Amino acid sequence: MKLAQIWRYPIKSHGSEHLETINIYNGKTLPLDRNWAVVHEQSDVDGSNWVPCRNFSRVAKAPQLAAISTTWTPDKKLKLSHPSLGTICINPDSDSDDFINWVSPLMPEGRAASRKLVRSTQTGMTDTNFPSISIGNLASHREVEKQVGEKLSLLRWRCNLWIDGCKPWDENKWIGKNLKIGDATFKIEEKIVRCRATTANPKSGLRDVDTLRALDSLGQEDFTVAATATSMGQIKSGDPVEVLS
């Protein structure tokens, strides 16, 4: 088994970033993963504590958000792009108003409007109430592709680490066990519950594939797993992966 791809998502549900290498820290999310989130008008959270995803603008409610991509500029600004909005460069800590003005057209009518961009001051705003790193199995993803009869972007799952070289659904057998990836170790905590966010195409932002029905047809209620980092270390694409115990 090997680590095939590394992804992070600086602003929760608002863009993706591909990486070749990253440092892992014990008990932490990936650095800068879900470090910011967009609070909607029906929530008053400020990022000081973990809260459920219902407090934020997200792809499950606004599929067009899936088509945002992100990169960091040399001067450490976050560049966001969308096929219908063009690009914007922001400092996520100081340019909340500019960002909200840019992204607001992607929110459907009848949904709570995006209000402000907040930084997580404790841990990334993942969907788990602990600082998790999500791990996926490419063999399982291919089974879903077979079920729907077409290629699917990995970005539908918004997963951090993708592993290749194991059998479909092996990840479900890792719950409670430990994985070694490169120089870092991880404990696999639980399966990840999936929602309508995965039905949105990351290129167009349109709901075009019933991924939830496909999973159900395969006898799977969830997809990918949530892990906690149990050591410090560096990982990079191509690193060997080993199930420890």
Secondary structure, DSSP 8 states (H G I E B T S, - for coil): -EEEEEEE-SBTTS--EEESEEEE-TT--STTTT-EEEEETT----SSS---GGGB--TTT-GGGGG-EEEE-TTS-EEEEETTTEEEEE-TTT-HHHHHHHHGGGS-TTS--EEEEEE-SSS---SSSS--EEEEEHHHHHHHHHHHTS---GGGTT-SEEEESS-TTGGGGGTT-EEEETTEEEEEEEEEE--GGGGB-TTT--B---HHHHHHHTT-SEEEEEEEE-S-EEEETT-BEEE--
